[in-house]
Amino acid sequence: MPFLWGTLVLIILIGAYVGFTLLNERTQPPEGCELPEDFSGCGGCHSSSCTARKRPTKENRDDRQ
């Protein structure tokens, strides 16, 4: 019986994580917090795997809805 409770809790946690991630992805940023179109002046980091640079633009997000 403890195995069932543990499995149930794990499924609930994974479901909550996926659900909140999807909700967060669909939430529009507040006014003034949009990402810049041109990242040439971005000096915050020099990471080639920067997730902000790969985020969809507002137009792309509107197409999904």
C-alpha atoms as an extended CHARMM CRD file, in Angstrom:
* protein
*
        65  EXT
         1         1  MET       CA              0.0000000000        0.0000000000        0.0000000000  PROA      1               0.0000000000
         2         2  PRO       CA              2.8170000000        2.5520000000        0.6840000000  PROA      2               0.0000000000
         3         3  PHE       CA              4.0360000000        1.9440000000       -2.8780000000  PROA      3               0.0000000000
         4         4  LEU       CA              0.6540000000        3.0910000000       -4.2200000000  PROA      4               0.0000000000
         5         5  TRP       CA              0.7040000000        6.2750000000       -2.1260000000  PROA      5               0.0000000000
         6         6  GLY       CA              4.2450000000        7.0490000000       -3.2390000000  PROA      6               0.0000000000
         7         7  THR       CA              3.3380000000        6.4870000000       -6.8820000000  PROA      7               0.0000000000
         8         8  LEU       CA              0.2460000000        8.6740000000       -6.5370000000  PROA      8               0.0000000000
         9         9  VAL       CA              2.2440000000       11.5100000000       -4.9630000000  PROA      9               0.0000000000
        10        10  LEU       CA              4.8780000000       11.2490000000       -7.6970000000  PROA      10              0.0000000000
        11        11  ILE       CA              2.2470000000       11.3730000000      -10.4460000000  PROA      11              0.0000000000
        12        12  ILE       CA              0.6050000000       14.4120000000       -8.8280000000  PROA      12              0.0000000000
        13        13  LEU       CA              3.9580000000       16.2260000000       -8.5370000000  PROA      13              0.0000000000
        14        14  ILE       CA              4.9170000000       15.5030000000      -12.1460000000  PROA      14              0.0000000000
        15        15  GLY       CA              1.4550000000       16.5600000000      -13.3390000000  PROA      15              0.0000000000
        16        16  ALA       CA              1.6510000000       19.8050000000      -11.3620000000  PROA      16              0.0000000000
        17        17  TYR       CA              5.1130000000       20.5460000000      -12.7750000000  PROA      17              0.0000000000
        18        18  VAL       CA              3.9700000000       19.9750000000      -16.3620000000  PROA      18              0.0000000000
        19        19  GLY       CA              0.7850000000       21.9770000000      -15.8090000000  PROA      19              0.0000000000
        20        20  PHE       CA              2.5430000000       24.9660000000      -14.2490000000  PROA      20              0.0000000000
        21        21  THR       CA              5.2150000000       24.9040000000      -16.9530000000  PROA      21              0.0000000000
        22        22  LEU       CA              2.5660000000       25.0350000000      -19.6800000000  PROA      22              0.0000000000
        23        23  LEU       CA              0.6840000000       27.8280000000      -17.9140000000  PROA      23              0.0000000000
        24        24  ASN       CA              3.8900000000       29.8200000000      -17.4700000000  PROA      24              0.0000000000
        25        25  GLU       CA              4.7980000000       29.3880000000      -21.1340000000  PROA      25              0.0000000000
        26        26  ARG       CA              1.4190000000       30.7550000000      -22.2540000000  PROA      26              0.0000000000
        27        27  THR       CA              1.4710000000       33.7760000000      -19.9270000000  PROA      27              0.0000000000
        28        28  GLN       CA              2.1530000000       37.0620000000      -21.6700000000  PROA      28              0.0000000000
        29        29  PRO       CA              4.9330000000       39.2200000000      -20.1750000000  PROA      29              0.0000000000
        30        30  PRO       CA              3.8650000000       42.4710000000      -18.4990000000  PROA      30              0.0000000000
        31        31  GLU       CA              4.2640000000       45.7990000000      -20.3260000000  PROA      31              0.0000000000
        32        32  GLY       CA              7.9070000000       46.8720000000      -20.4220000000  PROA      32              0.0000000000
        33        33  CYS       CA              9.3150000000       43.3950000000      -19.7710000000  PROA      33              0.0000000000
        34        34  GLU       CA              9.5120000000       42.1890000000      -23.3590000000  PROA      34              0.0000000000
        35        35  LEU       CA             12.7410000000       40.7450000000      -24.6710000000  PROA      35              0.0000000000
        36        36  PRO       CA             14.6680000000       42.9180000000      -27.1380000000  PROA      36              0.0000000000
        37        37  GLU       CA             14.5120000000       42.0160000000      -30.8290000000  PROA      37              0.0000000000
        38        38  ASP       CA             18.2490000000       42.6030000000      -31.2870000000  PROA      38              0.0000000000
        39        39  PHE       CA             20.5910000000       40.8520000000      -28.8610000000  PROA      39              0.0000000000
        40        40  SER       CA             23.8040000000       42.3760000000      -30.2390000000  PROA      40              0.0000000000
        41        41  GLY       CA             24.0940000000       44.6740000000      -27.2090000000  PROA      41              0.0000000000
        42        42  CYS       CA             23.3010000000       41.9230000000      -24.7380000000  PROA      42              0.0000000000
        43        43  GLY       CA             26.3000000000       41.8710000000      -22.4440000000  PROA      43              0.0000000000
        44        44  GLY       CA             24.6960000000       39.9810000000      -19.5800000000  PROA      44              0.0000000000
        45        45  CYS       CA             26.3740000000       36.7690000000      -20.6110000000  PROA      45              0.0000000000
        46        46  HSD       CA             28.2420000000       35.3450000000      -23.5450000000  PROA      46              0.0000000000
        47        47  SER       CA             26.5910000000       31.9660000000      -23.4390000000  PROA      47              0.0000000000
        48        48  SER       CA             25.8500000000       30.4270000000      -26.8070000000  PROA      48              0.0000000000
        49        49  SER       CA             23.0260000000       28.4360000000      -25.2080000000  PROA      49              0.0000000000
        50        50  CYS       CA             21.1870000000       31.4650000000      -23.7900000000  PROA      50              0.0000000000
        51        51  THR       CA             17.5080000000       30.5530000000      -23.4900000000  PROA      51              0.0000000000
        52        52  ALA       CA             16.3380000000       34.1740000000      -23.7520000000  PROA      52              0.0000000000
        53        53  ARG       CA             17.7850000000       34.4160000000      -27.2430000000  PROA      53              0.0000000000
        54        54  LYS       CA             15.9330000000       31.2920000000      -28.3160000000  PROA      54              0.0000000000
        55        55  ARG       CA             12.5510000000       32.2880000000      -26.8420000000  PROA      55              0.0000000000
        56        56  PRO       CA              9.7380000000       32.7740000000      -29.3110000000  PROA      56              0.0000000000
        57        57  THR       CA              8.8020000000       36.3080000000      -30.2070000000  PROA      57              0.0000000000
        58        58  LYS       CA              5.4280000000       37.7580000000      -29.3220000000  PROA      58              0.0000000000
        59        59  GLU       CA              4.1620000000       37.1320000000      -32.8440000000  PROA      59              0.0000000000
        60        60  ASN       CA              5.1220000000       33.4530000000      -32.6340000000  PROA      60              0.0000000000
        61        61  ARG       CA              3.4100000000       33.1090000000      -29.2560000000  PROA      61              0.0000000000
        62        62  ASP       CA              0.2150000000       34.6550000000      -30.6190000000  PROA      62              0.0000000000
        63        63  ASP       CA              0.1860000000       32.1120000000      -33.4550000000  PROA      63              0.0000000000
        64        64  ARG       CA              0.0900000000       29.1990000000      -30.9850000000  PROA      64              0.0000000000
        65        65  GLN       CA             -3.0670000000       30.3840000000      -29.2700000000  PROA      65              0.0000000000
